């Protein structure tokens, strides 16, 4: 590493340029979020500079707003159910990609991952056509099926990445010592994959809470939170949206900190997203 | 090591689910694209190419598709220009603060997509934050009206949304570059610029491709940002699909457009995977 110093002058110059660029990008990324939060306290509503008459009024209105809280409840129901479906099928899918050979495996791998990279509109519409053909009425259930199916991809990539780091000797020992596959799965495989599974679950939960493109087409009478917000945005700008978004942002931050603690507590880094995007493109291919 | 029963147990349930809820729907979309709608607004299950013929002959579809691709291309370019140097900064310059900066990049992803698009709307509108700020500072007298309801607003918002997505795979590929290669390059007398262009950049191409594919494909298929911020000149191909599935009620034609989009996406994925294999470091 000392040898890097030999080119120290250009490196420093480049570094300054890079630092300025980094600051600018961070400013760009955080500007809308800052505006969102500041104007949730603005007495004059959204827009208008400078913000004046700071107030908690929008929060008060928000807390009395029944439909928004109904939609929050709906979104939580959807997210938890979708998480259950995605994990129930995503974990075996990762195991299958890791340890079983079957005809159509390559196609299966691509198909599972497709919803991650495909625009949500295509997955949403194709499911809409399926539900129409078999005469299923649209409701929260159809949204759950949509989210669950689309997010199997997340569970599969995360768990597959975990499996690549797993030492199979423990499982072999367990089987040799007379435990059956079911026992081995619950006592050896799952505990070893704990971090991947929790990471996947958190990611699925947040993605589902925020999902709108698939839900847009599968919605019945009950709105999820993003669709409720969408409906209001179409009618005009309201600071209540800023207030609920600020609350959600604070909750997300808390979730990130929690996740960070978990990751740091366990082994490995906190860079789960990088793995996810990389695996999506590479397609859960163990050769990578 | 794993028995046949175990392998069946881990394979069959996900295979069945994915077949019913992914494969069949995508195939159904393909079937729909050959069907048509009768006068009484019922789906006619007779097979012909009329939807594809309509797509090929009516210029509005082509123009919108090309405009969407142009918007997506600009989003991709700007996301790369913003994302790559930042990824490089994180990987090579951030040192001990790496994890913190990484968190700072992905935290905006946890703010709802819709809410961020909406935040841009409150910034760019005629009575929005930016225009009132400019007037407050006496830089302009009248609100600038090209800011909102234009392709500019759509490109800006989508760039904001997809920059972190673009950065992540680039960062991952930079992190995977063995540091001793860089030291070797420096030892052998290469300048930092030469080291970057001859060693680091080629090895990061898989990440760049992955990030670019993400940004391009996801912004190509977006229909919410154009609805919210695009105005009439910012309409994208997915907006046409949405209206065909809604008020215009022509599901088969909408399915044909969607299927074309699906083909474009799968084609791009295939292409980027090929190029990536060629460039990947092994």
Interface residues (C-beta under 8 A of the other chain):
Chain A: X1 X3 X4 X6 X7 X10 X11 X14 X15 X18 X19 X21 X22 X25 X26 X28 X29 X30 X31 X32 X33 X35 X36 X39 X46 X47 X48 X49 X50 X88 X89 X90 X92 X93 X95 X96 X99 X100 X102 X108 X111 X112 X114 X115 X117 X118 X119 X120 X121 X122 X123 X125 X126 X127 X128 X129 X130 X133 X145 X149 X152 X168 X171 X172 X175 X181 X206 X209 X210 X212 X213 X216 X217 X226 X229 X230 X233 X237 X241 X242 X245 X248 X249 X252 X253 X255 X256 X260 X269 X270 X271 X273 X274 X275 X276 X277 X278 X280 X281 X282 X283 X288
Chain B: X1 X2 X3 X5 X6 X7 X9 X10 X11 X13 X14 X15 X17 X18 X21 X22 X23 X24 X25 X26 X28 X29 X32 X82 X83 X85 X86 X88 X89 X90 X93 X99 X101 X102 X103 X104 X105 X106 X107 X108 X109 X110 X111 X112 X113 X114 X115 X116 X118 X119 X120 X121 X122 X123 X125 X127 X128 X129 X132 X133 X136 X160 X163 X164 X165 X168 X169 X171 X172 X173 X175 X182 X183 X186 X187 X191 X192 X193 X206 X207 X209 X210 X211 X213 X214 X217 X218 X220 X221 X222 X223 X224 X228 X238 X241 X242 X245 X251 X254 X255 X258 X261 X262 X265 X269 X272 X273 X276 X280
